[in-house]
Amino acid sequence: MAVLVAIDECEFSSLRETVELSDSSLSQNVTTLEKSDYVTVSKRQVGRRTHTWISATPTGIAAFARHLETLRAIAGI
Amino acid sequence: MITSKDSSAAGARDILALAQDAQNAAAKRTRWFGWCLILAGLVVIPVTLASRGPLLPFVACVVVAFSVLIGSDAFMRSRRMVPKDSKNIFLIADGIWFVLLIVIQSLVPFGASAWFLVAAVVASTPFFALGIRALTSRSRLDAPSS
């Protein structure tokens, strides 16, 4: 979510390289976030290949902001 | 003695540091956007200069302004990570350049080529300013609050 709130949208493989997760692990995380309405997932056809694009929803951005506030309160920052 | 409160605080700090690292990595991957704006600024300078004479009338300037927008949009779609508000930023830069171009055309005398060169550079400053801002801005883990 830290990556997604800082950008408009990104392609799955690019997000995977940025957060250094495996395909399956990132896929599971994205599915969980999508079910919570924190991210939207869209498929786009580029030539013969289908690319998956992920972007944070306003609900996800707000939830991440709350999460950060809580972490800062715990950390005493 | 390490208490559970201390370990929680350390854990929270670790998570915040990881989130910051992730945002820094995202900022690195979207660095192309700043260069894209600067390149657009360099492209519009000769267009502004050409708009001085009958070579590039007002209608052609409108076409160029739209071409810059459409071209940048197509380029951004080809990238795998698109920075936040990139389309709006490009729209603002393009809009300001176009308004400045119209103002300059009406204010700067036709024969004053040196002044028009200065004016062309001034008109393209939104691209350079926003490009430099995109290149130099650092992520601060500031997610917008609800």
Backbone of each chain as ProteinMPNN parsed JSONL, in Angstrom:
{"seq_chain_A": "MAVLVAIDECEFSSLRETVELSDSSLSQNVTTLEKSDYVTVSKRQVGRRTHTWISATPTGIAAFARHLETLRAIAGI", "coords_chain_A": {"N_chain_A": [[0.831, -1.213, 0.0], [2.052, 1.18, 0.648], [3.524, 1.806, -1.607], [1.513, 1.985, -3.549], [-0.098, 4.151, -2.695], [1.494, 6.229, -3.331], [1.549, 6.53, -6.02], [-0.224, 6.706, -9.217], [-1.08, 4.412, -10.637], [0.079, 1.04, -11.152], [1.832, -1.542, -12.924], [1.523, -5.058, -12.452], [3.945, -6.659, -12.433], [5.862, -4.698, -12.121], [5.236, -3.686, -9.623], [5.741, -5.969, -8.124], [8.528, -6.201, -8.452], [9.285, -3.899, -7.153], [8.418, -4.157, -4.472], [9.635, -6.468, -3.875], [8.564, -9.137, -3.736], [7.278, -12.5, -4.163], [5.495, -13.765, -7.061], [3.161, -15.218, -6.329], [2.831, -14.556, -3.643], [2.486, -11.762, -3.722], [0.217, -11.683, -5.3], [-1.675, -12.888, -3.626], [-1.74, -10.991, -1.559], [-2.678, -8.756, -2.961], [-5.195, -9.667, -3.749], [-6.458, -9.902, -1.256], [-6.432, -7.218, -0.462], [-7.998, -6.167, -2.462], [-10.464, -7.358, -1.971], [-11.105, -6.034, 0.34], [-11.679, -3.624, -0.67], [-9.585, -1.867, -0.979], [-7.821, -1.658, -3.021], [-7.92, -1.423, -6.647], [-8.149, -3.67, -9.33], [-7.225, -4.045, -12.643], [-7.423, -5.418, -15.921], [-5.492, -5.233, -18.835], [-5.137, -5.407, -22.312], [-2.201, -5.794, -24.052], [-0.912, -5.991, -27.041], [-0.472, -9.353, -27.558], [-0.447, -10.067, -24.989], [-1.791, -10.007, -21.668], [-1.923, -7.516, -19.297], [-1.766, -6.808, -15.821], [-3.065, -4.246, -13.919], [-2.714, -2.225, -11.046], [-4.249, -0.161, -8.642], [-4.577, 2.166, -5.922], [-7.522, 2.636, -3.98], [-9.691, 5.375, -2.905], [-10.673, 4.607, -0.395], [-8.73, 2.769, 0.397], [-6.477, 4.425, 0.498], [-7.194, 6.147, 2.566], [-7.407, 4.304, 4.654], [-4.768, 3.441, 4.805], [-3.543, 5.788, 5.632], [-4.634, 6.022, 8.184], [-3.534, 3.756, 9.297], [-0.821, 4.412, 9.253], [-0.848, 6.546, 11.071], [-1.498, 5.218, 13.422], [0.716, 3.517, 13.655], [2.724, 5.424, 13.991], [1.935, 6.52, 16.406], [2.31, 4.337, 18.082], [5.052, 3.989, 17.759], [5.887, 6.312, 18.838], [6.483, 8.629, 17.435]], "CA_chain_A": [[0.0, 0.0, 0.0], [2.945, 2.351, 0.681], [3.864, 2.113, -3.005], [0.309, 2.318, -4.308], [-0.615, 5.482, -2.346], [2.415, 7.245, -3.86], [1.454, 6.55, -7.483], [-1.582, 6.595, -9.759], [-1.307, 2.992, -10.878], [1.282, 0.355, -11.616], [1.656, -2.875, -13.481], [1.788, -6.084, -11.436], [5.359, -7.06, -12.375], [6.625, -3.564, -11.611], [4.983, -3.66, -8.176], [6.447, -7.138, -7.586], [9.96, -5.871, -8.384], [9.491, -2.809, -6.184], [8.25, -4.633, -3.088], [10.469, -7.67, -3.766], [7.77, -10.295, -3.314], [7.061, -13.476, -5.235], [4.221, -13.613, -7.783], [2.038, -15.769, -5.569], [2.651, -13.784, -2.406], [1.907, -10.46, -4.071], [-1.128, -11.946, -5.795], [-2.522, -13.115, -2.445], [-1.894, -9.694, -0.879], [-3.521, -7.887, -3.791], [-6.563, -10.194, -3.667], [-6.982, -9.517, 0.062], [-6.672, -5.771, -0.484], [-9.115, -5.922, -3.386], [-11.692, -7.765, -1.262], [-11.388, -4.987, 1.326], [-11.913, -2.405, -1.455], [-8.446, -0.963, -0.791], [-7.188, -1.49, -4.338], [-8.675, -1.919, -7.806], [-7.317, -4.434, -10.262], [-7.788, -4.048, -14.003], [-6.625, -6.159, -16.919], [-5.407, -4.543, -20.131], [-4.5, -6.186, -23.375], [-1.125, -5.11, -24.791], [-0.535, -6.992, -28.027], [-1.079, -10.648, -27.239], [-0.351, -10.305, -23.549], [-2.667, -9.262, -20.767], [-1.2, -6.967, -18.155], [-2.605, -6.482, -14.668], [-2.745, -2.938, -13.338], [-3.239, -2.091, -9.683], [-4.226, 1.206, -8.108], [-5.204, 2.294, -4.604], [-8.816, 3.341, -3.976], [-9.745, 6.375, -1.817], [-10.84, 3.866, 0.876], [-7.412, 2.214, 0.712], [-5.576, 5.533, 0.853], [-7.612, 6.604, 3.904], [-7.054, 3.241, 5.608], [-3.309, 3.461, 4.956], [-3.231, 6.973, 6.445], [-4.968, 5.675, 9.578], [-2.536, 2.757, 9.694], [0.413, 5.155, 9.538], [-1.05, 7.31, 12.319], [-1.435, 4.247, 14.524], [2.119, 3.086, 13.781], [3.495, 6.556, 14.543], [1.57, 6.635, 17.825], [2.984, 3.224, 18.783], [6.498, 4.24, 17.714], [6.157, 7.544, 19.577], [7.05, 9.623, 16.507]], "C_chain_A": [[0.867, 1.265, 0.0], [3.318, 2.776, -0.737], [2.63, 2.644, -3.726], [-0.251, 3.705, -3.971], [0.261, 6.592, -2.945], [2.327, 7.389, -5.382], [-0.001, 6.5, -7.925], [-1.954, 5.126, -9.951], [0.014, 2.347, -11.294], [0.962, -1.064, -12.076], [2.144, -3.908, -12.453], [3.282, -6.406, -11.308], [6.239, -5.947, -11.812], [6.463, -3.455, -10.092], [5.742, -4.804, -7.489], [7.945, -6.85, -7.435], [10.233, -4.815, -7.317], [9.416, -3.329, -4.746], [9.011, -5.939, -2.825], [9.716, -8.848, -3.147], [7.661, -11.272, -4.482], [5.698, -13.208, -5.884], [3.034, -14.028, -6.918], [1.752, -14.963, -4.314], [1.999, -12.429, -2.695], [0.461, -10.63, -4.533], [-2.11, -12.142, -4.636], [-2.801, -11.791, -1.717], [-2.844, -8.778, -1.638], [-4.983, -8.349, -3.728], [-7.218, -9.792, -2.349], [-7.334, -8.027, 0.089], [-7.852, -5.421, -1.384], [-10.444, -6.265, -2.727], [-12.104, -6.713, -0.235], [-11.675, -3.645, 0.657], [-10.793, -1.371, -1.242], [-7.699, -0.717, -2.106], [-8.163, -1.926, -5.437], [-7.685, -2.605, -8.747], [-7.991, -4.424, -11.628], [-6.837, -4.773, -14.95], [-6.644, -5.382, -18.227], [-4.622, -5.382, -21.12], [-3.437, -5.324, -24.054], [-0.553, -6.129, -25.772], [-1.258, -8.294, -27.718], [-1.14, -10.905, -25.735], [-1.322, -9.439, -22.758], [-1.858, -8.799, -19.565], [-2.191, -6.597, -17.048], [-2.135, -5.177, -14.054], [-3.448, -2.791, -11.994], [-3.172, -0.624, -9.264], [-4.971, 1.242, -6.78], [-6.524, 3.049, -4.738], [-8.782, 4.419, -2.882], [-9.902, 5.707, -0.442], [-9.49, 3.318, 1.333], [-6.44, 3.28, 1.171], [-5.889, 6.034, 2.27], [-7.212, 5.579, 4.96], [-5.549, 3.23, 5.863], [-2.875, 4.651, 5.82], [-3.512, 6.697, 7.92], [-3.936, 4.698, 10.147], [-1.218, 3.438, 10.07], [0.315, 5.921, 10.857], [-0.905, 6.401, 13.527], [0.013, 3.809, 14.759], [2.979, 4.187, 14.41], [3.202, 6.725, 16.036], [2.269, 5.552, 18.638], [4.485, 3.497, 18.879], [6.892, 5.495, 18.495], [6.811, 8.615, 18.733], [6.092, 10.795, 16.394]], "O_chain_A": [[0.484, 2.289, -0.566], [3.415, 3.968, -1.029], [2.706, 3.646, -4.436], [-0.813, 4.371, -4.841], [-0.166, 7.741, -3.054], [2.96, 8.272, -5.961], [-0.9, 6.279, -7.114], [-2.998, 4.665, -9.49], [0.943, 3.027, -11.73], [-0.026, -1.677, -11.672], [3.069, -3.643, -11.685], [3.82, -6.423, -10.201], [7.226, -6.205, -11.122], [7.419, -3.17, -9.372], [6.311, -4.626, -6.412], [8.556, -7.206, -6.427], [11.275, -4.833, -6.662], [10.25, -2.983, -3.909], [9.029, -6.447, -1.703], [10.165, -9.463, -2.179], [7.918, -10.918, -5.633], [4.858, -12.508, -5.318], [2.048, -13.303, -6.791], [0.599, -14.715, -3.962], [1.077, -12.01, -1.996], [-0.408, -9.824, -4.2], [-3.229, -11.63, -4.662], [-3.931, -11.508, -1.317], [-3.698, -8.115, -1.049], [-5.896, -7.526, -3.662], [-8.382, -9.391, -2.32], [-8.384, -7.629, 0.593], [-8.609, -4.493, -1.099], [-11.433, -5.552, -2.9], [-13.291, -6.519, 0.029], [-11.89, -2.643, 1.339], [-11.025, -0.164, -1.317], [-7.031, 0.304, -2.273], [-9.098, -2.69, -5.194], [-6.548, -2.166, -8.921], [-9.171, -4.75, -11.756], [-5.617, -4.739, -14.789], [-7.699, -4.928, -18.67], [-3.593, -5.977, -20.798], [-3.742, -4.248, -24.569], [0.2, -7.022, -25.382], [-2.485, -8.338, -27.628], [-1.798, -11.838, -25.274], [-1.626, -8.305, -23.128], [-1.193, -9.596, -18.902], [-3.302, -6.137, -17.314], [-0.962, -5.02, -13.714], [-4.606, -3.174, -11.827], [-2.177, 0.061, -9.499], [-5.881, 0.447, -6.545], [-6.626, 3.994, -5.521], [-7.913, 4.369, -2.012], [-9.341, 6.174, 0.55], [-9.15, 3.394, 2.514], [-5.672, 3.075, 2.111], [-4.988, 6.306, 3.063], [-6.734, 5.943, 6.035], [-5.105, 3.035, 6.995], [-1.958, 4.536, 6.634], [-2.736, 7.083, 8.795], [-3.527, 4.795, 11.304], [-0.586, 3.091, 11.067], [1.255, 5.947, 11.65], [-0.276, 6.759, 14.522], [0.478, 3.737, 15.897], [3.842, 3.92, 15.246], [4.095, 7.031, 16.826], [2.758, 5.806, 19.738], [5.109, 3.276, 19.916], [8.069, 5.718, 18.779], [7.599, 9.417, 19.234], [6.367, 11.749, 15.666]]}, "seq_chain_B": "MITSKDSSAAGARDILALAQDAQNAAAKRTRWFGWCLILAGLVVIPVTLASRGPLLPFVACVVVAFSVLIGSDAFMRSRRMVPKDSKNIFLIADGIWFVLLIVIQSLVPFGASAWFLVAAVVASTPFFALGIRALTSRSRLDAPSS", "coords_chain_B": {"N_chain_B": [[16.345, -3.823, 30.561], [14.103, -5.187, 28.243], [10.929, -4.185, 27.475], [7.545, -5.204, 26.557], [6.317, -3.051, 25.461], [8.424, -1.554, 24.456], [9.366, -3.291, 22.447], [7.146, -3.316, 20.767], [7.123, -0.675, 19.932], [9.545, -0.595, 18.577], [9.007, -2.433, 16.568], [6.949, -1.098, 15.211], [8.351, 1.097, 14.298], [10.092, -0.209, 12.573], [8.31, -1.152, 10.623], [7.375, 1.272, 9.61], [9.762, 2.21, 8.547], [10.184, 0.328, 6.534], [7.991, 0.872, 4.919], [8.659, 3.432, 4.134], [10.965, 2.886, 2.651], [9.824, 1.43, 0.56], [8.293, 3.417, -0.648], [10.335, 5.12, -1.459], [11.547, 3.507, -3.356], [9.496, 3.377, -5.214], [9.438, 6.049, -5.968], [11.874, 6.236, -7.267], [11.371, 4.617, -9.466], [9.525, 6.098, -10.824], [10.831, 8.255, -11.737], [11.241, 8.916, -14.369], [9.185, 10.568, -15.132], [9.704, 13.256, -14.462], [11.832, 13.835, -16.205], [10.477, 13.506, -18.563], [8.721, 15.681, -18.537], [10.583, 17.784, -18.675], [11.708, 17.269, -21.166], [9.452, 17.705, -22.753], [9.21, 20.43, -22.314], [11.492, 21.324, -23.652], [10.761, 20.657, -26.22], [8.583, 22.312, -26.75], [9.677, 24.856, -26.91], [10.901, 25.498, -29.534], [8.479, 25.361, -30.898], [7.039, 27.479, -29.812], [8.673, 29.565, -30.697], [8.347, 29.282, -33.449], [5.729, 29.98, -33.646], [5.673, 32.652, -33.824], [5.783, 33.773, -36.384], [4.093, 33.625, -39.63], [4.335, 30.983, -40.017], [3.388, 29.228, -38.092], [0.299, 29.354, -37.3], [-2.434, 30.355, -35.065], [-4.273, 28.207, -34.884], [-2.638, 26.038, -35.449], [-1.044, 26.123, -33.18], [-2.876, 25.351, -31.227], [-3.305, 22.753, -32.083], [-0.734, 21.726, -31.657], [-0.564, 21.98, -28.872], [-2.545, 20.158, -28.053], [-1.446, 17.894, -29.194], [0.867, 17.556, -27.693], [-0.285, 16.906, -25.25], [-1.727, 14.543, -25.891], [0.351, 12.94, -26.845], [1.989, 12.766, -24.541], [0.233, 11.467, -22.837], [-0.055, 9.015, -24.135], [2.562, 8.112, -23.92], [2.8, 7.896, -21.143], [0.994, 5.886, -20.668], [2.383, 3.79, -21.672], [4.255, 3.25, -19.786], [5.228, 1.348, -16.868], [4.783, 2.083, -14.291], [2.968, 4.663, -12.998], [3.312, 7.958, -11.935], [1.798, 9.761, -9.163], [-0.972, 11.858, -9.872], [-0.01, 12.516, -12.396], [-1.145, 12.963, -14.935], [-2.744, 15.214, -14.499], [-0.769, 17.055, -13.769], [0.668, 17.277, -16.154], [-1.323, 18.334, -17.73], [-1.747, 20.81, -16.493], [0.782, 22.05, -16.882], [0.863, 22.127, -19.675], [-1.408, 23.669, -20.214], [-0.79, 26.144, -18.937], [1.458, 26.836, -20.42], [0.275, 27.204, -22.941], [-1.502, 29.342, -22.496], [0.355, 31.334, -21.758], [1.721, 31.447, -24.163], [-0.198, 32.549, -25.885], [-0.551, 35.036, -24.654], [2.047, 36.079, -24.892], [2.316, 36.187, -27.666], [0.62, 38.289, -28.227], [1.786, 40.398, -26.892], [4.597, 40.65, -27.356], [6.628, 42.37, -29.708], [6.543, 41.788, -33.242], [8.995, 41.843, -34.656], [10.981, 41.576, -32.75], [13.219, 39.424, -32.172], [15.062, 38.454, -30.263], [13.828, 39.04, -27.844], [11.63, 37.443, -28.176], [12.709, 34.941, -28.041], [13.47, 34.844, -25.365], [10.923, 35.073, -24.304], [9.799, 32.706, -25.243], [11.22, 30.814, -23.795], [10.404, 31.548, -21.241], [7.672, 30.98, -21.446], [7.747, 28.221, -21.561], [8.527, 27.51, -19.046], [6.714, 26.317, -17.095], [6.81, 23.568, -17.684], [9.506, 22.948, -17.189], [9.751, 23.75, -14.512], [7.877, 22.118, -13.166], [8.902, 19.67, -13.909], [11.483, 19.651, -12.731], [10.656, 19.808, -10.126], [9.356, 17.354, -9.875], [11.541, 15.681, -10.148], [13.136, 16.302, -7.974], [11.589, 16.156, -5.687], [11.039, 14.484, -2.642], [9.801, 11.47, -1.273], [7.8, 11.413, 1.648], [6.451, 9.673, 3.145], [3.815, 10.486, 3.404], [0.806, 9.831, 3.424], [-2.243, 10.895, 2.02], [-4.708, 12.111, 4.213], [-8.006, 11.013, 5.171]], "CA_chain_B": [[15.295, -4.813, 30.327], [13.246, -4.798, 27.125], [9.515, -4.458, 27.754], [6.74, -5.462, 25.354], [6.032, -1.727, 24.873], [9.605, -1.196, 23.664], [9.421, -4.124, 21.242], [6.078, -2.855, 19.887], [7.586, 0.586, 19.335], [10.606, -0.933, 17.609], [8.311, -3.076, 15.437], [6.238, -0.054, 14.459], [9.384, 1.884, 13.596], [10.583, -1.054, 11.468], [7.28, -1.16, 9.561], [7.413, 2.612, 8.999], [10.994, 2.289, 7.738], [9.949, -0.496, 5.336], [7.043, 1.614, 4.072], [9.424, 4.536, 3.543], [11.829, 2.284, 1.621], [8.962, 1.081, -0.582], [7.95, 4.669, -1.347], [11.555, 5.593, -2.123], [11.721, 2.664, -4.552], [8.471, 3.819, -6.174], [9.87, 7.363, -6.467], [12.948, 5.969, -8.232], [10.784, 4.026, -10.68], [8.704, 7.091, -11.522], [11.719, 9.382, -12.023], [11.13, 9.233, -15.796], [8.166, 11.587, -15.364], [10.358, 14.562, -14.416], [12.581, 13.989, -17.471], [9.459, 13.611, -19.612], [8.254, 17.078, -18.509], [11.683, 18.628, -19.155], [11.783, 17.028, -22.605], [8.303, 18.408, -23.351], [9.575, 21.849, -22.262], [12.458, 21.573, -24.736], [10.044, 20.507, -27.49], [7.664, 23.432, -26.999], [10.402, 26.122, -27.171], [10.861, 25.814, -30.977], [7.079, 25.568, -31.318], [6.717, 28.855, -29.425], [9.418, 30.446, -31.603], [7.726, 29.19, -34.78], [4.396, 30.588, -33.61], [5.845, 34.105, -33.997], [5.507, 34.17, -37.758], [2.942, 32.988, -40.276], [4.607, 29.549, -40.134], [2.563, 28.473, -37.159], [-0.822, 30.184, -36.845], [-3.086, 30.014, -33.797], [-4.881, 26.86, -34.973], [-1.531, 25.073, -35.351], [-0.627, 26.12, -31.77], [-3.867, 24.527, -30.528], [-3.011, 21.362, -32.476], [0.505, 21.333, -30.969], [-0.887, 21.827, -27.446], [-3.254, 18.884, -27.905], [-0.512, 16.814, -29.544], [1.737, 17.356, -26.525], [-1.097, 16.198, -24.254], [-2.033, 13.179, -26.358], [1.632, 12.22, -26.888], [2.431, 12.48, -23.175], [-0.693, 10.473, -22.291], [0.3, 7.727, -24.755], [3.838, 7.705, -23.338], [2.569, 7.491, -19.755], [0.305, 4.591, -20.709], [3.358, 2.751, -22.007], [5.106, 3.013, -18.618], [4.666, 0.327, -15.99], [4.386, 2.723, -13.037], [2.607, 6.043, -13.317], [3.311, 8.725, -10.686], [0.534, 10.358, -8.719], [-1.453, 13.092, -10.521], [0.851, 12.846, -13.538], [-1.943, 13.513, -16.035], [-3.13, 16.583, -14.113], [0.44, 17.892, -13.801], [0.944, 17.555, -17.563], [-2.404, 19.21, -18.209], [-1.48, 22.148, -15.938], [1.955, 22.595, -17.581], [0.464, 22.392, -21.065], [-2.384, 24.771, -20.172], [-0.086, 27.398, -18.617], [2.293, 27.161, -21.592], [-0.582, 27.685, -24.024], [-1.986, 30.688, -22.124], [1.51, 32.229, -21.873], [2.005, 31.578, -25.596], [-1.182, 33.496, -26.434], [-0.238, 36.355, -24.083], [3.312, 36.52, -25.486], [2.068, 36.529, -29.072], [-0.042, 39.588, -28.319], [2.573, 41.451, -26.24], [5.954, 40.843, -27.886], [6.612, 42.847, -31.098], [6.847, 40.754, -34.247], [10.395, 41.863, -35.099], [11.929, 41.422, -31.642], [13.51, 37.99, -32.106], [15.732, 38.123, -29.003], [12.793, 39.061, -26.82], [10.731, 36.311, -28.366], [13.419, 33.752, -27.535], [13.311, 34.904, -23.903], [9.505, 34.796, -24.043], [9.559, 31.272, -25.508], [11.768, 30.085, -22.637], [9.51, 31.854, -20.105], [6.408, 30.257, -21.655], [7.937, 26.779, -21.33], [8.97, 27.27, -17.659], [5.903, 25.365, -16.309], [7.305, 22.204, -17.915], [10.788, 22.795, -16.494], [9.544, 23.877, -13.061], [7.204, 20.913, -12.663], [9.829, 18.56, -14.128], [12.509, 19.701, -11.68], [9.959, 19.486, -8.864], [9.131, 15.893, -9.879], [12.829, 14.999, -9.987], [13.773, 16.591, -6.687], [10.716, 15.921, -4.53], [11.308, 13.214, -1.956], [8.621, 10.95, -0.587], [7.918, 11.565, 3.101], [5.465, 8.757, 3.709], [2.656, 11.295, 3.764], [-0.425, 9.434, 2.744], [-3.281, 11.866, 2.285], [-5.701, 11.628, 5.18], [-9.384, 11.022, 4.663]], "C_chain_B": [[14.373, -4.323, 29.204], [11.799, -5.177, 27.446], [8.776, -4.715, 26.447], [6.405, -4.15, 24.647], [7.184, -1.289, 23.967], [9.653, -1.982, 22.361], [8.333, -3.719, 20.259], [6.504, -1.583, 19.156], [8.65, 0.321, 18.275], [9.995, -1.576, 16.362], [7.608, -2.061, 14.561], [7.222, 0.784, 13.66], [9.928, 1.108, 12.389], [9.601, -1.048, 10.296], [7.265, 0.189, 8.829], [8.636, 2.761, 8.094], [10.837, 1.487, 6.441], [9.024, 0.227, 4.351], [7.755, 2.773, 3.373], [10.335, 4.037, 2.42], [11.03, 1.963, 0.357], [8.593, 2.33, -1.379], [9.158, 5.262, -2.063], [11.802, 4.82, -3.417], [10.723, 3.074, -5.635], [8.868, 5.159, -6.796], [10.977, 7.201, -7.511], [12.383, 5.485, -9.554], [9.915, 5.013, -11.457], [9.509, 8.351, -11.86], [11.611, 9.838, -13.489], [10.173, 10.399, -16.045], [8.762, 13.004, -15.378], [11.108, 14.855, -15.713], [11.617, 14.17, -18.64], [8.937, 15.057, -19.705], [9.323, 18.023, -19.068], [11.834, 18.486, -20.672], [10.644, 17.762, -23.337], [8.57, 19.915, -23.388], [10.533, 22.218, -23.384], [11.771, 21.507, -26.104], [9.2, 21.749, -27.795], [8.384, 24.767, -27.251], [10.441, 26.436, -28.669], [9.454, 26.033, -31.515], [6.659, 27.001, -31.009], [7.402, 29.842, -30.369], [8.776, 30.461, -32.996], [6.368, 29.881, -34.821], [4.442, 32.098, -33.828], [5.428, 34.558, -35.397], [4.29, 33.478, -38.33], [3.096, 31.464, -40.409], [3.667, 28.718, -39.26], [1.42, 29.346, -36.627], [-1.462, 29.619, -35.569], [-3.638, 28.585, -33.787], [-3.795, 25.787, -34.818], [-1.036, 24.975, -33.904], [-1.574, 25.252, -30.934], [-3.588, 23.051, -30.805], [-1.767, 20.86, -31.745], [0.229, 21.086, -29.486], [-1.587, 20.494, -27.193], [-2.334, 17.695, -28.201], [0.415, 16.494, -28.38], [0.994, 16.546, -25.455], [-1.323, 14.738, -24.635], [-0.759, 12.33, -26.374], [2.104, 11.826, -25.499], [1.548, 11.405, -22.542], [-0.349, 9.074, -22.829], [1.6, 7.196, -24.158], [3.638, 7.186, -21.911], [1.867, 6.137, -19.685], [1.277, 3.447, -20.997], [4.269, 2.426, -20.821], [4.422, 2.045, -17.66], [4.26, 0.879, -14.619], [4.165, 4.208, -13.287], [2.536, 6.856, -12.025], [1.974, 9.397, -10.4], [0.261, 11.675, -9.438], [-0.651, 13.487, -11.759], [0.058, 13.48, -14.697], [-2.347, 14.958, -15.75], [-1.936, 17.528, -14.204], [0.764, 18.265, -15.254], [-0.084, 18.527, -18.139], [-2.17, 20.651, -17.749], [-0.321, 22.804, -16.692], [1.589, 22.999, -19.011], [-0.477, 23.596, -21.137], [-1.706, 26.106, -19.937], [0.766, 27.82, -19.813], [1.433, 27.786, -22.698], [-1.094, 29.108, -23.738], [-0.85, 31.704, -22.267], [1.855, 32.487, -23.347], [1.076, 32.621, -26.239], [-0.873, 34.913, -25.958], [1.006, 36.925, -24.753], [3.112, 36.96, -26.934], [1.457, 37.923, -29.213], [0.816, 40.723, -27.77], [3.916, 41.737, -26.908], [5.881, 41.281, -29.351], [7.115, 41.781, -32.072], [8.339, 40.676, -34.58], [11.412, 41.555, -34.013], [12.261, 39.946, -31.408], [14.152, 37.585, -30.78], [14.726, 38.063, -27.864], [11.884, 37.842, -26.931], [11.378, 35.007, -27.899], [13.285, 33.672, -26.015], [11.871, 34.52, -23.534], [9.177, 33.314, -24.233], [10.047, 30.426, -24.339], [10.863, 30.292, -21.421], [8.219, 31.043, -20.226], [6.549, 28.771, -21.339], [8.361, 26.449, -19.893], [8.058, 26.334, -16.857], [6.385, 23.927, -16.464], [8.586, 21.958, -17.124], [10.589, 22.805, -14.971], [8.918, 22.608, -12.486], [8.086, 19.672, -12.847], [10.894, 18.492, -13.053], [11.89, 19.333, -10.322], [9.75, 17.971, -8.746], [10.439, 15.135, -9.636], [13.414, 15.168, -8.59], [12.902, 16.286, -5.471], [10.986, 14.538, -3.949], [10.043, 12.77, -1.231], [8.846, 11.022, 0.917], [6.906, 10.684, 3.836], [4.239, 9.517, 4.195], [1.454, 10.843, 2.963], [-1.513, 10.447, 3.046], [-4.333, 11.302, 3.244], [-7.09, 11.767, 4.62], [-10.1, 12.295, 5.045]], "O_chain_B": [[13.92, -3.178, 29.221], [11.489, -6.348, 27.661], [9.31, -4.476, 25.364], [6.23, -4.109, 23.429], [6.978, -0.741, 22.885], [9.941, -1.426, 21.301], [8.55, -3.766, 19.049], [6.286, -1.426, 17.955], [8.651, 0.94, 17.21], [10.417, -1.296, 15.24], [7.656, -2.14, 13.333], [6.972, 1.136, 12.507], [10.19, 1.682, 11.332], [9.999, -0.953, 9.135], [7.159, 0.246, 7.604], [8.561, 3.356, 7.019], [11.299, 1.912, 5.382], [9.232, 0.204, 3.138], [7.507, 3.065, 2.204], [10.462, 4.677, 1.376], [11.491, 2.19, -0.761], [8.58, 2.318, -2.61], [9.025, 5.837, -3.143], [12.208, 5.387, -4.431], [11.058, 3.115, -6.819], [8.667, 5.383, -7.99], [11.019, 7.926, -8.506], [12.844, 5.881, -10.624], [9.606, 4.78, -12.625], [8.941, 9.382, -12.223], [11.859, 11.002, -13.803], [10.313, 11.13, -17.026], [8.378, 13.841, -16.195], [11.037, 15.959, -16.254], [11.908, 14.897, -19.59], [8.739, 15.586, -20.798], [9.019, 18.939, -19.831], [12.061, 19.472, -21.373], [10.85, 18.357, -24.394], [8.214, 20.596, -24.349], [10.413, 23.281, -23.993], [12.157, 22.217, -27.032], [9.11, 22.184, -28.943], [7.77, 25.71, -27.751], [10.052, 27.537, -29.06], [9.253, 26.79, -32.464], [6.011, 27.659, -31.823], [6.799, 30.828, -30.793], [8.676, 31.508, -33.636], [5.908, 30.311, -35.878], [3.409, 32.746, -33.994], [4.796, 35.602, -35.561], [3.541, 32.822, -37.606], [2.182, 30.755, -40.83], [3.217, 27.643, -39.655], [1.577, 30.006, -35.599], [-1.079, 28.56, -35.073], [-3.487, 27.854, -32.808], [-3.997, 24.771, -34.154], [-0.655, 23.898, -33.445], [-1.137, 24.514, -30.05], [-3.628, 22.213, -29.904], [-1.732, 19.724, -31.27], [0.718, 20.115, -28.91], [-1.264, 19.787, -26.238], [-2.421, 16.644, -27.565], [0.715, 15.332, -28.106], [1.551, 15.636, -24.841], [-1.139, 13.828, -23.827], [-0.77, 11.165, -25.975], [2.563, 10.704, -25.287], [2.032, 10.543, -21.808], [-0.35, 8.09, -22.089], [1.739, 5.997, -23.917], [4.222, 6.177, -21.517], [2.106, 5.344, -18.774], [1.039, 2.298, -20.624], [4.982, 1.423, -20.853], [3.196, 1.935, -17.64], [3.505, 0.247, -13.88], [5.068, 4.917, -13.734], [1.789, 6.499, -11.114], [1.141, 9.57, -11.289], [1.157, 12.505, -9.593], [-0.617, 14.661, -12.13], [0.532, 14.41, -15.35], [-2.302, 15.814, -16.633], [-2.069, 18.664, -14.66], [1.092, 19.414, -15.55], [0.243, 19.415, -18.925], [-2.368, 21.595, -18.514], [-0.414, 23.963, -17.096], [1.962, 24.072, -19.485], [-0.347, 24.44, -22.023], [-1.988, 27.086, -20.627], [0.802, 28.995, -20.179], [1.825, 28.778, -23.313], [-1.114, 29.961, -24.625], [-1.042, 32.788, -22.817], [2.23, 33.597, -23.724], [1.512, 33.458, -27.029], [-0.922, 35.867, -26.735], [1.035, 38.094, -25.137], [3.663, 37.969, -27.373], [1.728, 38.643, -30.174], [0.612, 41.882, -28.132], [4.334, 42.889, -27.021], [5.175, 40.666, -30.15], [7.998, 40.985, -31.75], [8.885, 39.588, -34.764], [12.579, 41.301, -34.311], [11.659, 39.297, -30.552], [13.846, 36.527, -30.231], [14.764, 37.159, -27.03], [11.432, 37.285, -25.931], [10.701, 34.094, -27.427], [13.028, 32.61, -25.449], [11.63, 33.759, -22.597], [8.384, 32.741, -23.486], [9.399, 29.459, -23.938], [10.585, 29.357, -20.67], [7.73, 30.489, -19.242], [5.592, 28.132, -20.904], [8.536, 25.282, -19.544], [8.563, 25.606, -16.002], [6.376, 23.155, -15.505], [8.748, 20.922, -16.48], [11.165, 21.995, -14.245], [9.362, 22.09, -11.461], [8.028, 18.739, -12.047], [11.185, 17.42, -12.521], [12.501, 18.653, -9.497], [9.937, 17.383, -7.681], [10.445, 14.081, -9.001], [14.105, 14.283, -8.086], [13.408, 16.17, -4.355], [11.14, 13.558, -4.677], [9.316, 13.58, -0.656], [9.938, 10.732, 1.405], [6.562, 10.93, 4.992], [3.696, 9.229, 5.261], [1.133, 11.429, 1.929], [-1.698, 10.826, 4.202], [-4.782, 10.165, 3.098], [-7.325, 12.55, 3.699], [-11.268, 12.473, 4.701]]}, "name": "protein", "num_of_chains": 2, "seq": "MAVLVAIDECEFSSLRETVELSDSSLSQNVTTLEKSDYVTVSKRQVGRRTHTWISATPTGIAAFARHLETLRAIAGIMITSKDSSAAGARDILALAQDAQNAAAKRTRWFGWCLILAGLVVIPVTLASRGPLLPFVACVVVAFSVLIGSDAFMRSRRMVPKDSKNIFLIADGIWFVLLIVIQSLVPFGASAWFLVAAVVASTPFFALGIRALTSRSRLDAPSS"}
